[in-house]
Amino acid sequence: MGITVSKQVIPDDPNPPLRPSGIRIGTPAATTRGMQRADMERLGLWIGEALSDPDSAAMIERIQRDVVALCERFPVPGIA
């Protein structure tokens, strides 16, 4: 749906590094683009919504369109 996250070791994770318990969502990529708290909250809501029904192709496509629209409002600095 266009939101990139990474699986990284988190403090006190009982699982081994190659099978972490969750994902870490870093904000530097978004804040560098100028996104603010409300934008981060929106991203979190989209992630939660997608996880609630991952088999809904229509919902995933809608979220992807919304993510693209958000990213178009905040271009990557230095990339034309």
N, C-alpha and C positions, 0 to 999 in steps of 0.2 A: 504494500500500500504506500510505499515510498518513504517510510520512516526507518532510518537505520539505527540499530542498536548493536551492542557488542556483548558477547558472553565473556566475562572476566571474573577472575577470582575476587571474591568479596571477603572482607574481614570475618573471621570465625565461621566461614562456610564449611559445613561438615562434609561436603562432597569434594572429590578430587578436582584439580584444576581443569581437566578436560571434560568434566561433567558438572559445571557449576549449577547451583540451585536456582539461579535467576539471571536476570540481565541487568546491566548497568547502563543507565541512560545519562550520558554526559550532556551538559548544556553549552560547552564552549562553541561548538559548531553553530548552534542557533543564536547565541548571544553575539558572536562575531558578526552575524548577519544583521543584528539590530533587533532581534526578537526580544520581547519583554515577558514579564510574568504571565500575563493573560494568554500569550501565545504558547508558553510552556504548558499551562493548564489545558489549553485546547488540544495540544499534542497528547497529553496524558489521557484526556477523555477519549480521543480517537483510538489510542492503544487499548484502553479498557473496553471500548465498544467492540473493536475487532476481536478481542479475546473472548468476549461474551458469546460470539457466534461466528467462529472462524470459517464455517462452511457457507456463509452467506456471500455469494459472489457479488450480488448487487450492492450490499453494504460496503464490501471491500472496495469496489469500484468507486462508490460515492466518496468514501474516505480518501481514496487516492486522488480524486479530482480536487477535494478540499485541501489536501496536502500540497498539491501542485500550485493551487491558487495562493496559499499562504507563502510558499517559497518564492513565487513570482513577486510578491510584495517586498521581499527581503533578499535581493540578489547577493550572491557571494562577492565580497569585496575583491576587486582586482580581476574579476572575470567578466568580460563584456557579454 
